[in-house]
Amino acid sequence: MNPELESHFDEFDKAPVIRRKLLPWWIKTFCWIFMIMGLCAIASLVINLFIPNVNLSLYGFSSNTAFSGIGAFIIAIMIFKGFAAYSLWFEKPNAISIGKIDAICGVVICIVSMFALPFVNNGHFMFRLEILLLVPYYMRLNKIEYEWDNLEIL
């Protein structure tokens, strides 16, 4: 082909490689749920300025106000989970690492809430079902990490 007639727009005709295709449907669904949850966490801070009680609960921890130690802890977790979901959905290069940290933190927090909270609150042992999704989430991210890191995004 004559170099003078070669189009410089040929690269736009290539189908883009999309990392999001590596994610299963259930992770894509939870990405949206956690992005919305992260926005709700930020909104709860603002709402709690005007309304005295904002009920927060995550991984077995709960609080009636965003401006307490437990409340700030829950808000921070929700925002981090939202950030991890955002990173995965928008195909950020470090999304898999952030997601794996999110999964590990979630498992650790669930274990603490299962074994430590019953002693503090004089309650009973309660198995956290979140672990049943956090472990496969971590395993799937671990499985797709190499391909995610080695895809070329146009």
Salt bridges, closest charged atoms under 4 A:
ASP102 OD1 - LYS81 NZ 2.82
GLU130 OE2 - ARG128 NH2 2.85
GLU145 OE1 - LYS100 NZ 2.81
